[in-house]
Amino acid sequence: MAKIPAQYIGTDEVYLEDLTNLRDGSGNPLTKSTLSTGDTLMMEDFDVLGETYIYDADNNPTYLGTGRVILPQDAGLTDQQLAQRGYRFSSGRSDFIAI
């Protein structure tokens, strides 16, 4: 898993408890304990972009990757067909966008 720069697009100011390992979108240590709209933060890629799993017949998950990932053999299938094959797509956080 990798960290990527993300911009906060939420409307409420967010208090950050521990600045120890937090960096802004440029990789510099954070110097303030709040996030305001437009501020940037290095975040785990799956937190921002979501992730994809596929479940087999026994309901065992296989991680396919960050974001919306579709196996080559399933390209072109509808969302309903993908769901029938066991795909589960999670969304990233709605209050951040990748930059």
N, C-alpha and C positions, 0 to 999 in steps of 0.2 A: 504494500500500500504506500502511496506517495502523497506528499502534501502539495497542494496547488494554491495559487493565490485566488482569493475570493473577495467579492465586495459585498458588504452588508447593505441590503436594500429594505430592511425592516424599518418601521417608523418609530418604534420605541427605543430609547437609549438602553443599552444592555450593560450591566455591571459585570466585570470580569474579576473573579476572586483571586486567581493566582496568575501572575504575569511571567512566572519563571521560565516556561518553555514556549511562550507565545511570541509570534513574529508577525509583523505587518505583511502586506502583499508583496513587498520588495525584499523580504527576508530580514529586515532589521528588527531588533527587539522592540516590543511594545513599550511605550513610555507612559501611557495613561491607562487607567483602570476601567474605562468605559468604551463602548462602541457606539458610534452614531451613524446615521444613514450616510452612506458613501465611504465609510472607513473600510480598510482592507485587512485581511487576516489570512495567514497561511493555515489551510485546513486539510484534513484527510480528504482525498479525492472522492470517496464514496459518500461522504457527508454532503457534498455539494452536487455531485452528478448522479447519485443513486447507484444501484448495483443490480445485477441480474443473477438469478439462480434458476436451475431447472430441477424439478423433482421427478424421481423415477416412480414406478408403480408401487413401490414400498414406502413412498413419501420420504425418501432420503434425498437431501439437497446436494447439488453440485454447483459450486460457485463458477459462473462463467466470466465475470469481470465487472469492472466499473462502468456505469452508464447502462444504456440499453444495448445488450449483446445478443445477437441471433446467430446460431450456428449456420454455416454455409448451406447445409442441406435443408434448412428451414426458411431460407430467404424467400420472401414473397408471400408467406402465409399471413393470413389475417390475425389480428390480436386474439380473436376467439379460437382460431386453430392453434396458435402458439400456447394459449392457456390450456387447451386440451392436451397438448404435448408436455405440459408440466412447467412452462415458463412462468416465472414470477419476477416482475420488475418493481423495484422499489424506487421511489422518488428521492431526490436529494432534498435538502432543507429549502423551503420556499423563501426564507429570509436572506439567502445568499445566492449570488450568481458567480460562476467561474469567470475570471478575467485573464 
